[in-house]
C-alpha cells in the first residue's frame, strides 16, 4: 500500500538530507477546500485570463502515529522515544532550527570518519542548510505531488510509556497548496505542480469516456 508523506527539502534537494515524514497510517479522510477567485466581466475579462489567475486549495487531515507495531518489531528508536522522532520531524517543518542542521552535519562527518571516508579531524562538520521558510512537498498517491505550506499543526499525545515518551499521537494538519510563479527558482515545486496539474487534466479527459458510456446506455435500442 502506498503511504502519504511530507518532505521538506532544500533549494537543490541534492546534497542536504531532506526531512521526510511518511505517514505510519494513511489518514482515513482528507478534506480539500477550493476558494474560487471572483469572475471578471466586461473589459477586464481578457486581462485577468491572461494573468493566469489560479484557484486556492487548502487541505486538512488527521495523521495517526503509534509505537505499538514498532515495539512489537523491537525497533530501538521506538523503545527509546516512542513516536517522538516522527513528531519532532513534523515540528521541524514549521520550526526550522540551525542547531539541528549542525548536529546532523556533525553526525554525518563522524560516520564518514568511522568508515574511513571522511576528511578527518581537520575537516569541520558542514551544517545542512535549512530554509527560513521550509519548502515542503505533500505526496498523496501517484497523481498528487503538491508544493505546500503548513498553516497549522495540532498535536494530541494520547498515551505514554514509563519515561513519558508519547506512544500514540494524532496530528491535525492544515496545508495550503502553493501557486508557484513561473519566475520562481524552485524548480522542484514547479515540476511537482505541473505534474499534478497534467495528471488532473488527464483524469478529466478520461471522464469523457464515462460520460459517453452513460449517454449510450440512455439511448433506447
N, C-alpha and C positions, 0 to 999 in steps of 0.2 A: 504493500500500500504506500502510495506517495504521501509525504508529510509536508505540511506547510512550514515556512521558515521566514525568519527575518535576518537579513545580512547587512551589517554595517561595513562599509568599505571606504578605503582612501581614494583619492582622486585618480590613481592609476590602477588600483586593485593588485597589480603585480608588485611583489616585494613585501609590503607590510601584510601581516596576517590579518584577515578580516575577522570581525567579531560575528559569529554565527550562532543563532539560537534556533534549533529545529524543534518544532512542537512535538512533545512527547506523545500527546494525543491530539488528533485534529479536532478543532472546535466543532461542536455539533451543529452550530448555525453561524451565519455571518450576515450582517446587515449592511447594505450599501445604499447610501443616500446621494442622489444626484440633484444638485442645485442648478436649475436651468437658467441661463442668463436671459434678461429681458430681450424680446424680439424687436429689432429695429423696424421702422416703417418709413415709407417715402424716400426722400433723397439720401438718407443715412444708411439705407439697407445695403447698398453695394459697398460702401466704405467699410462697414462693420464686417461684412462677409470676407472682404479681402484681408482684414486684420487678423482673421483666423480665431475668432472668439471661441473659447472652449468651455465645456461644462465643468463643474466642480464635483468631485466624487469624494465621499467620506465613507470609511469602512470601520465598523465596530464589531468586536467579537470577544469571547471569553476563552482564554487559554488555560488548560489544566496541566498541572505538574504533580507527579507523585514519585516518591522514592521507593515504593513497595517493590516493583519489579526489579529495580536496580539493586535493592538489598538482597532479593532472592538470588540474583545473579552474582552476588558477592562483589559488587563494584566498590573499589576503595573510596572514591570520592563521595559516593552516596553514604557510606558508613561514617565518613569523617564530617560531611557537611550537609547531608540530606539533599534537598533541591536548591540549596543556597547558591551553588555555582550558576545554575540557569537563571535564577532571579537576579543575581549580580550582573550577569552578562546583559540582561534586558535593561537594567538600570543604567549601564554604561552607554546605552544607545540614546539616552536622554540627558545623562550627566557625564559627559566625557571627562577623563582625568589624565593629565600628563604623567602623574605618578604611576598609573597602571602601565602606560606605554614604556616608561623607563624600566620598570620591573620585568616586563615581558621581554624587552630587548636584552636585559642583562641575563635572563634565564636562557634565552636562545644562545647567547655567546658562551655561557657556561657549558651548555650541552655540546656546542661545537668544539670547545676546548677538550672536553672529556672524550670526544670521538676523534680528536686529533685533526679537526678540520677548521678550527678557529684560528684567530690571529694571536692567541697567547695573551699574557697579562698586559702587554703594551697596547693592545687594541681595545679602545674603550667601547662599552656597550652602546649600540646605536638605538636611540629611542624609536619606537614605532609611532609614526605621526598619526594623530587623531584630529579630525576636523572640529572646528569650533561648533559648527552645526553639522552633526553627523549625516552622512549620505547613506540612505537605507533602501534596500530592495525588499519588497514583500512578495514572496513566491507562494502561489496558491494554485497548484496543478500545472499542467503543461502549457496552458494558454493564458495564464495571468502571471506576469512578472512585472511588477509596478514599482517605480520610484516613489517613495512616500516620506512623509514626516510623521513623527509620533506626536499627536496632540495631547493625549492624556494617557496615564497608566495608573491603574489602581490595583495594588497587590493585597490579596487576602491570604494570610498564612493560617492554615486550618489545623495543623497537628505538629507536634514537636517530639524530638527524642529526649533522652536524659540530659543531653548537653544543650538543649533548647535550640537545636538546629531544626529548621522547618522541614517536615516530611511530606506535607501536601500544601499546595497553593493554587489559587485561582487568580488569574491576572486579566483584568478588563482593559482592553486596548482600543484606542480610537486613533485611526490613521487618516491622513489626507493625501490623496494622490497628487503628485506634483505635475503641473503642466509645464514641462521643460521647454524653455525657449530655445529656438534654433541657434542662437548665439552662445548658448551655454557651453562651457568647456567640459561638462560632464558627459562624455561620450557613452558611458555605460548606461546612465539614466535615459539618455535619448534613444539608445538602441533598445532598451527594455520596453520603453513606452511605444516605440514604433512596432516592435514585435507583437505586443499585446493588442495594439490597435488593428494590425493586419489580421491577427487571429480572430478578433471580434467581427471584423468585416467579412471574413471568410465564412464564419458561422451564420451571419445574417444572410449571406448569399445562399448558403446551404438550406436555409429555412424556406427559400423559394420552392425547393423540391417538395417540402412538406405541404406547402400551400397548393402546389399543382396537384398533388395526390388527393388532397381533400376536395378540390374542385372536381376532379374526375369522379370521385366517389359520389358526389352530389348529383352528377348528371345521370338522368334515368336512361337505362338501356332501351 
